[in-house]
Amino acid sequence: MPEGAENHLKLPDMNDMLTDLSGSLTDGPVNYKYKTKCTWLIEGYPNAVLRLRFNHFATECSWDHMYVYDGDSIYAPLIAVYSGLVVAETRANETVPEVVTTSGYALLHFFSDAAYNLTGFSIAYSMNSCPNNCSGHGRCSTANSVSGRVYCECDEYWKGEACDIPYCRDNCGSPGHGYCDLTGEKLCVCNDSWQGPDCSLSVPSTEAFWVLPSVKPSAQSLGRASHQALVHSGLMWVVGGYSFNYSNYHMVLNYNLESGTWDVVPVSSGPLYRYGHSLALYQDDIYMFGGKLEAKSANVTDELWVFNIPRRTWSPQKPAPPSPYALEGHSAHVVELADGEPVMLIFFGYSPIYSYSNKVQEYNISKCTC
């Protein structure tokens, strides 16, 4: 497709190119061209759910990108960026992630540079369809939907938006290891000599295992990356992070480890949004240092902020000279020296001036000095 070309796909009207509520778009039968810029606009109707499935995707990593916007222009929320390889499904328990827009529109923009090209992409789309066709473990329905949108009604032993998560994996090793309890929290109940989410590990066991808790969302929590988290008095505190969508973004969240609920922590004033920073806990205070700011051009900072947990307030700290290095991607830990003085040690990180740092910086908490 030549530079600047645009495919305008209109749904659901029987218009230019399409007559169905589903279809696919691709870069073509061979490798995509160098220095390519292509844009596709999928138009449905307002507030309809549009699902994009990347069945094949292979571009030059970090240089050739596909951008997906939830709307009809580049000013709509950016919800996904793809570059590199999307691995094809080869096993039954694998699935290619779907990208979902809820505005009724999707704008896809592809850009490639002049250096290298690959086989490109094949992307299927569908309007108001169920996620992954309910994974073969349920049926698509609108029975209880207020908005008229379709959703999956899962079979007895399955859950999740796409009915792709079993309540009880491998039937809990029944009957010897345990059984699947579908009356309460719907999970495996293991016999005394077995443990783990699927009752596959003996008691005792030398193997560790992951457990996915049943999260009860009491506040909107959008995904984020390069954030930091720490635990204090039964709460996991999540601070900062990079997000594609800052319209519903909250700088501070906490997760109750006992009740399994997320909560937004309202703060009247405080630091600018950032990611790649560090967090360290001392008594009832969270020390946040550095990171990359979203709202400034010279955006790697040497700021030090303290969040007091009981008061839910931020306060900036001004260490005595010399100033610390501005860093992102570092880590920090609070330790006590031999004389009992608490210090925060800041390890390594990236500096826009000095590049990757091999230095350890020290901040004396009681004296406010670096």
N, C-alpha and C positions, 0 to 999 in steps of 0.2 A: 504494500500500500504506500503511495507516495507521501512525502512529508506534508503534514497539514491536512491529510484526508480525514473525513469524518463519516462514520456510518450512523445513520439515524434510524433506530429501530423503534417503531411505534407500536405500543400495545395498549389495549387489546383490539383496537380498530383494525378492520381489514384494509390496511393502507398500503404504503409503498412496497414493503418487502415481506411482512409477516402477517399471518392470519391466526396464529395460535398464541396461547399464553405462555408458551415455552419455546426454547430454541437454543442456539449456541452461537458463539462468536469465536473467531480464530484469526491468527496473523496470516494464514495461508497454508498451502500444502508443503512449502519448503521453508528453509530457514528465513527468519525475518530479515529485512534490509538493515544495513548500517544507517545511522543518523535518521531513524524513523520517529515520527510523532503521529500517533493515531488516537482518535477519540471516538468512543461509542456512547450514545445516550439511549438508555432503555426507558421508555415512557409507559407507565401504567396508568393508574388513577390514584388520586390522593389517599395516603395512609394505607395503601395496599402493601403487603409484605412481598418482597422480591428476594429470591434466593439465588446465589451464584455459587456454582460448584466448579472448582479448578481441577478438571479431570487430567489435564497435562499442563505443566508449566516448566520451562527451562530457558532461563536468560542469564546473561553475564552477571555474576553476583556483584552487588554493590554499585553497578554502573547502569544496568538496564532495568527499569522499574515499571510496574503496573500500579497505578493509583486508583482507588475505588472511593467514590464519594456518595453519601446518602442524600441524593438530591439531583437537581438537573443542571448544576454548575459546579465550578471549582470552589465556589464560596460556600457550598454545602459542607456539612461535617465530613472530614476525612476519616474513614473507618478501617481502611486496610491499605497496606503497601506490600507488594510482593517483589522479590528479586532473588535470583538463584534458581534452586530446584525445588519443586514439590514432588516428593517421592510417590510413585504410583502405588496403589493398593496391591499387595501381594498375598496378604493373609486375611482370614475371615474376620479377625478382630481389629482390623485397620479401617480407617475411613478418612477420606480427604476432607479437611475442614470446609464448612460452608461459610460464605460471607452473606450477611442478611442486611437488607435495607428496609426501613419501615415507612419511608416517605411516599412510596409508590413509584420512585424513580431511582435510577442508578447511572452515574457517570463514570466511565472507565477511561483512563488516559494512559497510554503506553509511550514510553520514551526509551530510545536506545542511542548509544554514542557511536563514535566512528571506529572503535578499536576491534570489536569482536561480536560475533552473533552466534545464536544457538537455534534450537528447533522451535522455540516460541511457545504457544499456548493454545489450549482449547478449553473454553469456559462455557458451561451449560447454565441456562437461567430458566427460572419458572416463577410464575406469579401466583401468590396465594396457594402454594403447595406446602405439604408437611415436610419438616426437616428430615432429610435422608430417607424419605418415604417411610418413616417410622421404623426403619432398620429391619423390616420384616417381623417386628415383634409388637405390632399394634395396627390400628386403623386410623385413617384420616377422618376427622369429624368437625362439624360446626355446632354440635348439639348444645353445648353450654357456653358458647362464645358470644359475649355481649356485642363485640365489634363486628361479628360476622366472619372473622378470620378463622382459618382452619387450624387445627391442632391435633396432636396425636393422643388417641386413647390407647394406653399401653395394655398389653396382655398381663396376666396375673403376676408373673415373676420378673417384670421389667419396669424400669422407671426412666426418667429423664425426658427432656424436650423431644428427643428423637427416639425414645424407647430403646436406647442403646446401652443402658447401664443395668446389669442384673441386680436384683435385690440380694440374691444369694449365688455367688459364683460357684460353679461346679456342684451345685446343690448341697454345698456344705460338707461334702464327703459322706453324705447319708448312705447307709444308716450308721456306719462305724464311727465317724468323726463328729457328727452333729446333725442338726436339722434346720430347715429354713422356717423361721417364724414369721408368718404373714399377718398375724393378728395385732402385733404391737408396732415396734419401729421397723419391722420388716428387714430383718438381718439374720445372720447365722447365729444360732445358739450352739456352742461347742460342748461336747462332752468333757468331763473333768481332765482328761489327759491330752486334750487338743486345744489349740488357740489359733489366733489370726483371723483375718476377715473372712476366710473361706474354710477355717478349721483344718488347715493343711499342715500346721506346725505343731510338733509335739511339745509337751510341757515337762521339763524346761526345754528351751530351744536356744541354739547358738545363732540363729538367724534373726535379724531385725525385719520388721514389716511396716508398710504404710497403711494407714486407715484414713479413709475419706469421711470426715464428719458430716452429719446432717445439719447443714447451715440453715438457720432461720433468719432470712434477711429482714431486719426491722428498719433499715435505711438503705437508700440507693447507693450501691458501691460499684463504680465502674472499674474495669480492669486497668492496671497501671504497671509500669516497668521501672527498673532502677530506683525503686523506693527502698525504704529501710524499715525494719520492724524490731521490736524488743518486747519482753514480757515483764510486767510489773503487777503484783498483787492479783493474779488471776486474769489479767487483761493483756492481750497482745495489742500494742500500739503500732499503728502503721502511719508513717509520716512521709509526705511528698511522693514523688514518682512522676514519670512521664506518661502522658495520656494523649490520645488522639482528640479527645473531646473534653474541653474544660468548662463547658456550660453547666454541667452538674458535678463539677469536681470539688472535692473537699480535701484540704491539706492534711487534716488529722482524722483518722478513724480508729476505733478500737473494736476488738473481737473478744467477747466473753468466752473463755475456754470452757466454762462449766455449762452455760446455757446454750452455747452455739449461736449467738446472735451478734450481728454487726451493728454498730451505732456510729453516727456522725458526731464528732466533738465540735460544738459551736465555739468559735473563737472570734472575738470582735475585731482584733487587729493582730498583726504578726508579720512574719517574713513572706517574701514573694514565693510563688510556686517554684519548685526546683526538683532536680533529680540527680543521682550520682553523688549524693552527699553522704555523710556518716552520722550515726546516732550512737550515743553512749549513755548509760544510766548511772547516776550517782544519787543514792537515797531517793528522794521524790522528784528529782529533776532529770529531764532528758536534754542532753547536750547535742545540738545539731551543728555540724561544721561543714563549710564548703558546699560544693555541688554546682550544678549548671542551672542558671536561672532561665526561665522561659521568657521574661519580659524585658531583657536588656541585650544590647548588641555585644558589649564586652561582658559575656555572661558566665564566666567561671569565677566564683567568688571566694573570698577568704572570710566571709561573715561567720560569726559564732553566735548562735541563739540558744536560749535556755527555755524549755517548756516546763512549767511547774504543774505537776499532775493534779494535786488537790485543788489548786485555784483555776486550772485550765487557762493559763495565761502564758504568753510569750514575752521574753525580755531580751534585748540585744546585749551582748557583752563586748567590751572594748579592751582587749588585752593590751598590756603595756608594750611599748616597742622593744624589739623589732617586730614588724608585722609578720604573721605566718604566710607560707606559700598559699596562694589560691589553688585549690585542687578539686578534681572530681574523680570518682572511681576509687577512692581510698577507703580505709577502714579505721575505726577508732575503738579504743578499749580503756576503761578506767581501772587503774591499779593503785595500790598504796605503797609508798616508798618505805624504807626501813624506819624512818622517823614517824610514820603514820600519815604523812602528807598525801592526800589524794591527787593524782595527776591523770590526765587523759593523754594517752599516746596515740598519735595519728600516723598510720603506716602508709607510705608510698603514695600512689595516686598519679594522676596526670595533671601537669601544669601547662597552660597555654604559652608560658614563657620558657620554661626549662624542659618541656616535654615530660617523659615518664620519670618520676622521681624515685630515687633509691634511699631517700632520707626518712628518718623517723622524727616527727615533731612532738614536742611535749608542752602541754598546757597545765599549769598548776591551778587547780580548781579553787583552793582557798585563797590564793594570792592574786588570781586573775592575771597571771603572767605566762608568756610563752618562753 
